[in-house]
Amino acid sequence: MNIELARTFLKIVSTGSFARAADQLHVTQSTVTMRIKTLEDMLNHKLLIRNKTGVTMTASGVRFHRYAESLVRTWQLTRREMALASGLEGILSFGADPALWEDLLYDWVCTMRRLRPEIAMRCEANDSDRLLQRLFQGWLDVCIVYTTQSRVGFRIVKVFDDPLVLVSTERRGVVDWDPDFVEIYWDESYRAQIESLYKMDDKTPLVSFTMGWLGMRFLTTFGGSSWIPHRTFKKQNFPRKLYIVNGAPTLTRTAYMIYSEESLNQRLPRLTPEDIRNSILEELDVPEE
């Protein structure tokens, strides 16, 4: 099968339109229409239905969708491996929670670039569910997440504890509710623990952020309090000093590394999971357990 047929099918499904798919693929709409007709003739099944609201998949289209994703993914991975520049041994596709990229893993990538220049790196930030999905589909080699899912063929290894502490721009103790509280939505675990602590039904933060760096920037600009990673607090790389709120509990979080040992060994035989984990811990300056 011509890989462009599968790519075109997936693009139509993701955009919901033949016209938008044509724009993004940089071809004419008639070319897109012809590709889908060719694909449907090859499979002897109707895959897509065009209607006033856009495009929907038939039952056969739904079944073909996962095969199309697998075909395109395999082809892209093959091209990427075969097109390695001179001097490179392989590519490490690495995904992690955005909060980990903001300081720790950015520094880790810089260190890897200096110490392991023979390894190309492709870095991705996303929520745990999306990262795990891409890992299980083969788009990622390794991911670091706070929420895990077990899957045959994949290993889960604890990397480090990453607790959240309540900080304030003023020295103070615990209060029932800080009207200047800046909410940073870290993950579902954070949400469950903070709602248990504060009974948030009648308490609405005036400002909320889903990006940690943005929330901390706002906090140090306007003042107030928020929950941030303890490792970030220890660095105190802020334009304004932060203090841990006396008597406040600590929210527990653990970062896990998930990977396929077989896949990693095939793609980068000289880079072990232990190498990756240990190098992250060195960047964090945490001794091995």
Backbone torsions as a table, in degrees:
resi	resn	phi	psi	omega
1	MET	NA	135.0	173.7
2	ASN	-63.6	123.1	-175.3
3	ILE	-62.2	-25.2	179.9
4	GLU	-66.9	-26.8	177.5
5	LEU	-66.2	-44.9	178.7
6	ALA	-66.5	-41.0	178.9
7	ARG	-61.6	-40.9	-179.5
8	THR	-65.8	-43.0	177.4
9	PHE	-58.1	-47.7	-179.1
10	LEU	-64.5	-37.0	-179.7
11	LYS	-67.4	-39.1	177.9
12	ILE	-63.4	-44.1	-179.6
13	VAL	-62.9	-43.2	-176.7
14	SER	-71.2	-33.5	-178.7
15	THR	-92.4	-21.2	-179.6
16	GLY	75.2	17.5	-174.8
17	SER	-158.8	137.4	174.3
18	PHE	-65.4	-39.6	-176.9
19	ALA	-66.7	-46.6	-179.9
20	ARG	-65.9	-36.1	176.6
21	ALA	-62.7	-41.5	179.0
22	ALA	-62.6	-41.9	179.0
23	ASP	-61.3	-44.8	-176.3
24	GLN	-74.5	-26.3	177.5
25	LEU	-89.6	-6.4	179.2
26	HIS	61.3	43.6	174.8
27	VAL	-133.6	172.6	178.9
28	THR	-79.2	159.4	179.6
29	GLN	-65.8	-32.6	178.2
30	SER	-65.4	-33.8	176.9
31	THR	-65.3	-42.4	177.8
32	VAL	-61.4	-45.6	179.9
33	THR	-60.8	-42.7	-179.7
34	MET	-65.7	-38.6	179.5
35	ARG	-63.4	-42.7	-179.9
36	ILE	-67.1	-38.4	177.1
37	LYS	-62.7	-42.4	178.6
38	THR	-62.3	-43.3	-179.7
39	LEU	-63.4	-45.6	-179.6
40	GLU	-65.0	-36.5	177.2
41	ASP	-66.1	-40.5	179.9
42	MET	-63.8	-41.1	-177.2
43	LEU	-88.0	-13.5	-178.5
44	ASN	59.7	37.9	178.9
45	HIS	-146.5	142.7	171.8
46	LYS	-76.6	126.7	-175.5
47	LEU	-105.3	-34.7	-173.5
48	LEU	-130.3	145.9	175.3
49	ILE	-121.4	124.4	178.0
50	ARG	-93.3	132.7	177.7
51	ASN	-142.2	-174.6	-175.5
52	LYS	-65.2	-29.3	-177.7
53	THR	-88.8	-4.9	179.3
54	GLY	136.6	-130.6	-176.6
55	VAL	-131.2	135.6	174.6
56	THR	-125.7	152.9	178.1
57	MET	-86.3	143.6	169.8
58	THR	-77.0	175.8	176.1
59	ALA	-59.8	-38.1	177.7
60	SER	-67.8	-35.8	178.2
61	GLY	-64.4	-39.9	178.2
62	VAL	-62.4	-43.3	179.5
63	ARG	-65.2	-39.5	-178.0
64	PHE	-71.7	-26.4	-173.4
65	HIS	-54.9	-46.2	-177.6
66	ARG	-69.7	-31.3	176.5
67	TYR	-70.1	-37.4	178.1
68	ALA	-63.5	-43.0	177.3
69	GLU	-60.2	-42.3	-179.9
70	SER	-65.4	-41.5	179.3
71	LEU	-61.6	-49.6	-177.8
72	VAL	-66.3	-41.5	179.7
73	ARG	-62.1	-46.0	180.0
74	THR	-61.0	-41.5	179.9
75	TRP	-66.1	-43.4	179.9
76	GLN	-65.2	-41.6	178.2
77	LEU	-64.6	-40.0	179.0
78	THR	-63.6	-46.6	178.5
79	ARG	-61.0	-41.1	-178.0
80	ARG	-64.4	-42.3	-179.8
81	GLU	-70.1	-39.2	-177.1
82	MET	-73.9	-20.4	-175.1
83	ALA	-100.4	19.8	-179.6
84	LEU	-59.8	135.4	178.0
85	ALA	-69.4	158.5	179.5
86	SER	-57.9	134.3	178.5
87	GLY	94.7	-9.8	179.3
88	LEU	-97.0	137.0	178.7
89	GLU	-91.6	-24.5	-178.5
90	GLY	173.4	-179.6	-179.0
91	ILE	-121.4	130.9	174.8
92	LEU	-101.6	114.7	176.3
93	SER	-94.7	114.4	-167.9
94	PHE	-126.9	127.3	179.4
95	GLY	-121.8	150.2	179.7
96	ALA	-157.3	162.1	174.7
97	ASP	-58.5	139.3	-179.0
98	PRO	-52.7	-35.7	-178.4
99	ALA	-63.1	-28.2	179.8
100	LEU	-79.0	-26.8	179.4
101	TRP	-74.9	-25.1	-171.1
102	GLU	-61.9	-27.1	176.6
103	ASP	-143.2	-62.9	-172.5
104	LEU	-56.5	-57.2	-172.7
105	LEU	-76.5	-24.4	172.3
106	TYR	-63.0	-45.7	177.9
107	ASP	-63.0	-38.3	179.4
108	TRP	-63.1	-43.7	178.7
109	VAL	-61.9	-40.1	178.1
110	CYS	-61.6	-41.2	178.5
111	THR	-66.6	-43.0	177.7
112	MET	-60.6	-38.0	-179.1
113	ARG	-64.0	-36.5	179.6
114	ARG	-76.4	-41.1	-172.5
115	LEU	-91.4	-27.7	-178.7
116	ARG	-127.2	63.6	-176.9
117	PRO	-66.5	-12.8	-180.0
118	GLU	-79.8	-5.4	-179.1
119	ILE	-111.2	119.3	173.1
120	ALA	-78.5	150.3	-177.7
121	MET	-129.1	138.2	174.0
122	ARG	-121.4	117.2	-171.0
123	CYS	-108.9	139.8	-176.6
124	GLU	-139.9	138.1	176.5
125	ALA	-117.1	134.9	178.6
126	ASN	-169.2	175.2	177.0
127	ASP	-74.7	164.0	-172.7
128	SER	-57.7	-45.8	-177.2
129	ASP	-59.8	-44.6	-178.4
130	ARG	-69.0	-39.3	179.3
131	LEU	-64.1	-43.5	180.0
132	LEU	-65.3	-38.4	176.9
133	GLN	-59.9	-45.2	-178.8
134	ARG	-70.8	-31.6	175.3
135	LEU	-65.9	-48.4	-178.0
136	PHE	-67.0	-25.9	178.3
137	GLN	-83.4	-10.8	177.7
138	GLY	99.1	2.4	-180.0
139	TRP	-76.4	-28.1	-180.0
140	LEU	-116.8	148.4	175.2
141	ASP	-90.7	-37.1	-176.0
142	VAL	-144.4	144.9	170.1
143	CYS	-140.7	150.6	176.7
144	ILE	-114.8	118.6	-174.9
145	VAL	-138.8	165.8	177.0
146	TYR	-97.8	-19.5	178.8
147	THR	-118.7	125.8	-173.3
148	THR	-108.7	160.6	171.0
149	GLN	-138.4	133.4	178.2
150	SER	-84.3	145.4	179.3
151	ARG	-152.3	137.5	179.7
152	VAL	-57.3	131.7	178.5
153	GLY	94.0	-5.1	-178.8
154	PHE	-120.5	143.0	179.6
155	ARG	-108.0	146.3	177.4
156	ILE	-117.4	124.0	-178.5
157	VAL	-129.7	131.3	174.9
158	LYS	-67.4	134.6	176.7
159	VAL	-100.2	-56.1	178.1
160	PHE	-165.5	159.1	171.7
161	ASP	-79.5	138.2	-176.3
162	ASP	-133.5	67.1	-174.9
163	PRO	-67.9	156.6	174.7
164	LEU	-104.4	137.2	178.0
165	VAL	-120.2	150.5	178.1
166	LEU	-85.4	122.1	-178.9
167	VAL	-120.7	160.0	179.7
168	SER	-142.3	156.1	175.5
169	THR	-81.3	-1.5	176.5
170	GLU	-128.8	150.0	174.3
171	ARG	-72.0	121.4	179.7
172	ARG	-164.1	171.6	175.6
173	GLY	-101.3	-173.0	-177.4
174	VAL	-70.0	138.4	172.2
175	VAL	-124.5	162.7	-179.3
176	ASP	-62.3	-40.5	179.3
177	TRP	-159.8	130.8	177.8
178	ASP	-95.2	115.3	-179.4
179	PRO	-63.1	-18.9	178.2
180	ASP	-98.9	18.3	179.7
181	PHE	-64.1	130.4	177.4
182	VAL	-105.3	114.5	-178.1
183	GLU	-85.9	128.2	171.5
184	ILE	-114.4	115.5	-177.5
185	TYR	-81.3	103.1	-177.2
186	TRP	-84.2	-48.7	179.7
187	ASP	-172.7	-178.6	-177.9
188	GLU	-65.1	-34.6	178.5
189	SER	-61.7	-43.3	176.7
190	TYR	-59.1	-46.8	-177.0
191	ARG	-60.2	-45.5	-178.5
192	ALA	-63.6	-42.7	-177.0
193	GLN	-70.3	-40.8	-176.5
194	ILE	-72.9	-33.3	177.1
195	GLU	-68.3	-33.5	176.7
196	SER	-67.3	-36.7	-178.8
197	LEU	-73.5	-42.6	-169.8
198	TYR	-106.1	-7.5	-176.2
199	LYS	48.2	71.0	-167.0
200	MET	-72.4	4.2	-176.5
201	ASP	-52.7	-41.9	-176.1
202	ASP	-113.7	21.8	-179.3
203	LYS	-128.8	114.8	-177.9
204	THR	-118.1	116.6	176.3
205	PRO	-60.4	140.7	179.7
206	LEU	-70.6	-28.1	179.2
207	VAL	-136.6	133.0	177.5
208	SER	-130.8	147.3	-180.0
209	PHE	-134.6	148.1	172.5
210	THR	-101.6	-6.5	177.4
211	MET	-110.9	120.5	-175.2
212	GLY	-58.1	-46.3	-176.8
213	TRP	-62.7	-33.6	-179.1
214	LEU	-72.6	-40.2	177.9
215	GLY	-64.3	-41.4	179.8
216	MET	-69.6	-33.3	176.0
217	ARG	-65.1	-42.7	178.6
218	PHE	-64.8	-43.0	-179.1
219	LEU	-58.1	-46.7	-176.7
220	THR	-77.0	-12.8	176.9
221	THR	-86.7	-46.8	-173.8
222	PHE	-102.7	-14.7	-177.7
223	GLY	86.8	167.2	-179.4
224	GLY	128.7	-151.1	-179.4
225	SER	-142.8	160.6	178.5
226	SER	-169.0	165.5	174.4
227	TRP	-94.5	128.8	179.1
228	ILE	-137.6	160.0	177.4
229	PRO	-60.2	138.0	-179.6
230	HIS	-61.4	-35.7	179.1
231	ARG	-62.8	-33.5	178.3
232	THR	-73.3	-40.5	178.3
233	PHE	-59.9	-41.6	-177.0
234	LYS	-61.5	-30.7	-179.0
235	LYS	-73.1	-31.0	-179.7
236	GLN	51.8	40.7	176.7
237	ASN	-88.0	57.7	-177.5
238	PHE	-123.3	154.7	176.7
239	PRO	-72.5	-7.1	-177.4
240	ARG	-143.0	135.8	-175.9
241	LYS	-68.5	139.6	177.0
242	LEU	-113.0	149.5	-179.3
243	TYR	-126.1	142.3	173.5
244	ILE	-72.4	133.5	180.0
245	VAL	-71.5	121.3	-177.8
246	ASN	-61.6	129.9	176.6
247	GLY	86.2	-3.7	-179.3
248	ALA	-77.3	141.5	177.8
249	PRO	-72.1	169.9	176.5
250	THR	-106.9	134.7	176.6
251	LEU	-88.0	127.9	-175.7
252	THR	-84.5	140.2	173.0
253	ARG	-150.9	147.7	176.5
254	THR	-133.0	132.7	177.4
255	ALA	-93.4	129.2	-179.3
256	TYR	-117.4	146.8	173.3
257	MET	-104.0	129.7	179.8
258	ILE	-122.7	135.3	-175.1
259	TYR	-162.2	164.1	170.8
260	SER	-102.2	111.5	-177.6
261	GLU	-62.1	-39.5	179.8
262	GLU	-63.1	-45.9	-179.5
263	SER	-64.3	-44.2	-178.8
264	LEU	-64.2	-38.5	-179.7
265	ASN	-67.1	-35.5	179.6
266	GLN	-70.9	-38.9	-173.8
267	ARG	-85.6	-37.6	-177.7
268	LEU	-139.1	74.7	-174.1
269	PRO	-61.9	-21.1	-179.0
270	ARG	-97.0	8.1	175.6
271	LEU	-123.8	108.1	-177.1
272	THR	-92.2	160.3	174.4
273	PRO	-57.4	-35.4	178.1
274	GLU	-64.4	-37.6	176.8
275	ASP	-59.1	-45.4	-177.7
276	ILE	-65.1	-50.3	-178.7
277	ARG	-60.9	-46.9	-177.0
278	ASN	-65.1	-36.8	-179.6
279	SER	-69.1	-32.6	175.6
280	ILE	-68.4	-43.3	178.8
281	LEU	-63.0	-36.2	177.2
282	GLU	-64.2	-38.5	178.3
283	GLU	-66.8	-35.6	178.5
284	LEU	-78.1	-17.5	-178.2
285	ASP	64.3	43.6	177.4
286	VAL	-113.5	127.0	178.3
287	PRO	-67.0	148.8	178.1
288	GLU	-66.4	149.1	179.0
289	GLU	-81.6	NA	NA
